[in-house]
Amino acid sequence: MVHPIYDAVMLKKATDAYFQKDWGAMLEINLSMLEKRPEDEFLLWHIADTYVKLGDASKAVEFAGKIKESAVHREDIMLRASQMVQPEVEDE
């Protein structure tokens, strides 16, 4: 079964990019899909997560902020992005 936001070709590209950890390609695919479905929480979550993986906390927070308050993964993305911008504390 193909995910409802992807056709079979896009699903293959997204799957390949994910398993190759090609976050730039993954981001490009999901941003192009978002143009067709701008309110899709699944896409917003994956885009925010990809920005976390790319180390861009501000973009991760921006996209996580677009996810409705009721979304299951919203708090997880916001927490992960906020942890990225906090200075690391070394154990003494």
Backbone as a printed PyTorch tensor [residue, N CA C, xyz], in Angstrom:
tensor([[[ 0.8400, -1.1800,  0.0000],
         [ 0.0000,  0.0000,  0.0000],
         [ 0.8890,  1.2490,  0.0000]],

        [[ 0.5850,  2.2130, -0.8140],
         [ 1.3220,  3.4600, -0.9030],
         [ 0.7240,  4.4500,  0.0930]],

        [[ 1.6040,  5.1890,  0.7860],
         [ 1.1120,  6.1950,  1.7230],
         [ 0.2780,  7.2080,  0.9440]],

        [[-0.8030,  7.7100,  1.5390],
         [-1.7080,  8.5850,  0.7880],
         [-1.0800,  9.8750,  0.2430]],

        [[ 0.0350, 10.3340,  0.7790],
         [ 0.6140, 11.5620,  0.2450],
         [ 1.5870, 11.3090, -0.8920]],

        [[ 2.0480, 10.0790, -1.0280],
         [ 3.0420,  9.7450, -2.0500],
         [ 2.4360,  8.8600, -3.1230]],

        [[ 2.8490,  9.0770, -4.3710],
         [ 2.5660,  8.0620, -5.3720],
         [ 3.7130,  7.0540, -5.2780]],

        [[ 3.6600,  6.0000, -6.0270],
         [ 4.6610,  4.9340, -5.9180],
         [ 6.0730,  5.4370, -6.2230]],

        [[ 6.2220,  6.3270, -7.1890],
         [ 7.5410,  6.8430, -7.5690],
         [ 8.1180,  7.6980, -6.4490]],

        [[ 7.3030,  8.6070, -5.8930],
         [ 7.7750,  9.4730, -4.8110],
         [ 8.0680,  8.6640, -3.5560]],

        [[ 7.2790,  7.6470, -3.2980],
         [ 7.5290,  6.8010, -2.1370],
         [ 8.8780,  6.1110, -2.2620]],

        [[ 9.2090,  5.6140, -3.4480],
         [10.5180,  4.9650, -3.6610],
         [11.6430,  5.9720, -3.4420]],

        [[11.4970,  7.1870, -4.0050],
         [12.5300,  8.2130, -3.8280],
         [12.6860,  8.5760, -2.3540]],

        [[11.5810,  8.7550, -1.6660],
         [11.6270,  9.1180, -0.2460],
         [12.2390,  7.9930,  0.5850]],

        [[11.8620,  6.7700,  0.2900],
         [12.4060,  5.6210,  1.0180],
         [13.9140,  5.4970,  0.7880]],

        [[14.3340,  5.6290, -0.4570],
         [15.7720,  5.5610, -0.7670],
         [16.5350,  6.6690, -0.0490]],

        [[16.0100,  7.8790, -0.0980],
         [16.6820,  9.0160,  0.5590],
         [16.7710,  8.7850,  2.0590]],

        [[15.6940,  8.2710,  2.6490],
         [15.6880,  8.0310,  4.0910],
         [16.7460,  7.0020,  4.4860]],

        [[16.7840,  5.8780,  3.8000],
         [17.7220,  4.8240,  4.1750],
         [19.1710,  5.1670,  3.8290]],

        [[19.3720,  6.0900,  2.8960],
         [20.7250,  6.5630,  2.5860],
         [21.1090,  7.7630,  3.4620]],

        [[20.1720,  8.1570,  4.3130],
         [20.3570,  9.3300,  5.1830],
         [20.7130, 10.5700,  4.3690]],

        [[20.0700, 10.6830,  3.2210],
         [20.2380, 11.8400,  2.3510],
         [19.1550, 12.8470,  2.7330]],

        [[19.4230, 13.5660,  3.8250],
         [18.4020, 14.4480,  4.3870],
         [18.0750, 15.6090,  3.4560]],

        [[19.0340, 16.0590,  2.6510],
         [18.7460, 17.1130,  1.6830],
         [17.7140, 16.6630,  0.6670]],

        [[17.8810, 15.4500,  0.1460],
         [16.9100, 14.9050, -0.8130],
         [15.5610, 14.6660, -0.1400]],

        [[15.6140, 14.1660,  1.0840],
         [14.3760, 13.9210,  1.8290],
         [13.6080, 15.2280,  2.0330]],

        [[14.3320, 16.2720,  2.3850],
         [13.7170, 17.5730,  2.5890],
         [13.1020, 18.0900,  1.2890]],

        [[13.8350, 17.9690,  0.2050],
         [13.3440, 18.4310, -1.0960],
         [12.0540, 17.7030, -1.4840]],

        [[12.0250, 16.4000, -1.2940],
         [10.8370, 15.6050, -1.6200],
         [ 9.6480, 16.0580, -0.7850]],

        [[ 9.8620, 16.1660,  0.5300],
         [ 8.7370, 16.5080,  1.4010],
         [ 8.2780, 17.9510,  1.2300]],

        [[ 9.2020, 18.8740,  0.9510],
         [ 8.7830, 20.2490,  0.6830],
         [ 7.9560, 20.3200, -0.6060]],

        [[ 8.3240, 19.5200, -1.6060],
         [ 7.5320, 19.5120, -2.8440],
         [ 6.1490, 18.9200, -2.5920]],

        [[ 6.0650, 17.9320, -1.7400],
         [ 4.7690, 17.3320, -1.4090],
         [ 3.9190, 18.3090, -0.5940]],

        [[ 4.5820, 19.1210,  0.2340],
         [ 3.8610, 20.0810,  1.0760],
         [ 3.1460, 21.1330,  0.2390]],

        [[ 3.6760, 21.4400, -0.9480],
         [ 3.0060, 22.3940, -1.8330],
         [ 1.6040, 21.9100, -2.1920]],

        [[ 1.4390, 20.5930, -2.2940],
         [ 0.1400, 20.0150, -2.6430],
         [-0.7620, 19.8550, -1.4180]],

        [[-0.1280, 19.6980, -0.2380],
         [-0.8860, 19.4380,  0.9960],
         [-0.3140, 20.2730,  2.1410]],

        [[-0.5050, 21.5860,  2.1120],
         [ 0.1570, 22.4790,  3.0680],
         [-0.2390, 22.2980,  4.5270]],

        [[-1.3330, 21.6510,  4.7970],
         [-1.7710, 21.4510,  6.1870],
         [-1.5120, 20.0320,  6.6900]],

        [[-0.8230, 19.2330,  5.9130],
         [-0.6170, 17.8260,  6.2660],
         [ 0.3610, 17.6980,  7.4400]],

        [[-0.1490, 17.2660,  8.5870],
         [ 0.6870, 17.1600,  9.7880],
         [ 1.7880, 16.1130,  9.6440]],

        [[ 1.5280, 15.0650,  8.8950],
         [ 2.5440, 14.0480,  8.6390],
         [ 3.7450, 14.6820,  7.9480]],

        [[ 3.4970, 15.4520,  6.9130],
         [ 4.5760, 16.1210,  6.1870],
         [ 5.2660, 17.1680,  7.0530]],

        [[ 4.4890, 17.9690,  7.7550],
         [ 5.0860, 18.9870,  8.6170],
         [ 6.0040, 18.3490,  9.6530]],

        [[ 5.5630, 17.2370, 10.2360],
         [ 6.3780, 16.5500, 11.2270],
         [ 7.6700, 16.0260, 10.5880]],

        [[ 7.5600, 15.4150,  9.4300],
         [ 8.7570, 14.8790,  8.7740],
         [ 9.7030, 15.9850,  8.3130]],

        [[ 9.1680, 17.0970,  7.8790],
         [10.0250, 18.2190,  7.4890],
         [10.7390, 18.7670,  8.7230]],

        [[10.0120, 18.9680,  9.8140],
         [10.6400, 19.4430, 11.0510],
         [11.7090, 18.4620, 11.5160]],

        [[11.4050, 17.1720, 11.4760],
         [12.3650, 16.1430, 11.8870],
         [13.6010, 16.1620, 10.9900]],

        [[13.4090, 16.3720,  9.7060],
         [14.5460, 16.4300,  8.7830],
         [15.4190, 17.6410,  9.0880]],

        [[14.7910, 18.7750,  9.4020],
         [15.5870, 19.9450,  9.7880],
         [16.3830, 19.6740, 11.0620]],

        [[15.8030, 18.9170, 11.9930],
         [16.5620, 18.5210, 13.1990],
         [17.7820, 17.7120, 12.7760]],

        [[17.5940, 16.7530, 11.8850],
         [18.6980, 15.9030, 11.4230],
         [19.7530, 16.7150, 10.6790]],

        [[19.3350, 17.8020, 10.0230],
         [20.2780, 18.6600,  9.3110],
         [20.9280, 19.6910, 10.2340]],

        [[20.4750, 19.7390, 11.4860],
         [21.0550, 20.6570, 12.4550],
         [20.5110, 22.0760, 12.3860]],

        [[19.3450, 22.2580, 11.7740],
         [18.7510, 23.5880, 11.6390],
         [17.5680, 23.7020, 12.5980]],

        [[17.8800, 24.0530, 13.8470],
         [16.8540, 24.1010, 14.8820],
         [15.7810, 25.1440, 14.5950]],

        [[16.1670, 26.2900, 14.0660],
         [15.1670, 27.3410, 13.8450],
         [14.1290, 26.9100, 12.8060]],

        [[14.5670, 26.2390, 11.7460],
         [13.6130, 25.7410, 10.7440],
         [12.7800, 24.5930, 11.3170]],

        [[13.3930, 23.7660, 12.1570],
         [12.6360, 22.6800, 12.7910],
         [11.5180, 23.2530, 13.6450]],

        [[11.8340, 24.2750, 14.4350],
         [10.8260, 24.9020, 15.2820],
         [ 9.7560, 25.5810, 14.4210]],

        [[10.1860, 26.2280, 13.3330],
         [ 9.2300, 26.8870, 12.4370],
         [ 8.1910, 25.9030, 11.9110]],

        [[ 8.6560, 24.7530, 11.4280],
         [ 7.7180, 23.7780, 10.8660],
         [ 6.9420, 23.0580, 11.9560]],

        [[ 7.5680, 22.8020, 13.0910],
         [ 6.8350, 22.1800, 14.2000],
         [ 5.7360, 23.1070, 14.6890]],

        [[ 5.9880, 24.4060, 14.6330],
         [ 4.9840, 25.3740, 15.0460],
         [ 3.7490, 25.3740, 14.1620]],

        [[ 3.8640, 24.8520, 12.9550],
         [ 2.7260, 24.7810, 12.0380],
         [ 1.8370, 23.5710, 12.3210]],

        [[ 2.3460, 22.6580, 13.1210],
         [ 1.5760, 21.4610, 13.4580],
         [ 0.5460, 21.8440, 14.5130]],

        [[-0.6490, 21.3880, 14.3430],
         [-1.7280, 21.7240, 15.2780],
         [-1.3680, 21.2590, 16.6860]],

        [[-1.8820, 21.9780, 17.6580],
         [-1.6270, 21.6590, 19.0670],
         [-1.9900, 20.2160, 19.3970]],

        [[-2.9650, 19.6650, 18.7180],
         [-3.4340, 18.3140, 19.0190],
         [-2.5570, 17.2130, 18.4260]],

        [[-1.6050, 17.5720, 17.5780],
         [-0.7950, 16.5540, 16.9030],
         [ 0.0500, 15.7780, 17.9090]],

        [[ 0.1110, 14.4980, 17.7240],
         [ 0.8130, 13.6010, 18.6330],
         [ 2.3060, 13.9190, 18.7210]],

        [[ 2.9460, 14.2270, 17.6020],
         [ 4.4040, 14.3770, 17.5710],
         [ 4.8960, 15.8090, 17.7630]],

        [[ 4.0040, 16.7670, 17.9030],
         [ 4.3980, 18.1710, 17.9940],
         [ 5.3670, 18.4140, 19.1550]],

        [[ 5.0220, 17.9120, 20.3180],
         [ 5.8650, 18.1340, 21.5020],
         [ 7.2400, 17.5010, 21.3320]],

        [[ 7.3090, 16.3470, 20.6910],
         [ 8.5780, 15.6660, 20.4700],
         [ 9.4970, 16.5160, 19.5930]],

        [[ 8.9750, 17.0540, 18.5120],
         [ 9.7780, 17.8830, 17.6170],
         [10.2250, 19.1500, 18.3250]],

        [[ 9.3210, 19.8040, 19.0410],
         [ 9.6790, 21.0330, 19.7420],
         [10.7710, 20.7500, 20.7750]],

        [[10.6620, 19.6430, 21.4880],
         [11.6700, 19.2800, 22.4880],
         [13.0170, 19.0000, 21.8270]],

        [[13.0090, 18.2080, 20.7540],
         [14.2640, 17.8830, 20.0610],
         [14.9380, 19.1290, 19.5110]],

        [[14.1520, 20.0310, 18.9420],
         [14.7230, 21.2570, 18.3910],
         [15.2660, 22.1500, 19.5010]],

        [[14.5550, 22.2440, 20.6170],
         [15.0330, 23.0930, 21.7050],
         [16.3040, 22.5280, 22.3300]],

        [[16.4220, 21.2180, 22.3800],
         [17.6390, 20.5940, 22.9120],
         [18.8400, 20.8810, 22.0230]],

        [[18.6020, 21.0550, 20.7320],
         [19.6970, 21.3470, 19.8030],
         [20.2930, 22.7100, 20.0630]],

        [[19.4870, 23.6680, 20.4920],
         [19.9910, 25.0180, 20.6560],
         [20.5250, 25.2970, 22.0650]],

        [[20.3260, 24.3710, 22.9740],
         [20.8620, 24.5390, 24.3200],
         [22.3350, 24.1980, 24.3110]],

        [[23.1400, 24.9690, 25.0250],
         [24.5760, 24.6360, 25.0630],
         [24.7930, 23.3040, 25.7670]],

        [[25.7590, 22.5650, 25.2720],
         [26.0670, 21.2830, 25.8880],
         [26.8290, 21.5150, 27.1790]],

        [[26.4870, 20.7560, 28.1850],
         [27.1380, 20.8620, 29.4860],
         [27.9880, 19.6170, 29.6720]],

        [[29.2530, 19.8030, 29.9110],
         [30.1380, 18.6660, 30.1160],
         [30.0600, 18.2110, 31.5580]],

        [[30.1070, 16.9080, 31.7480],
         [30.1310, 16.3560, 33.1010],
         [31.4690, 16.6710, 33.7360]],

        [[31.4330, 16.9930, 35.0180],
         [32.6870, 17.2600, 35.7200],
         [33.1940, 16.0280, 36.3940]]])
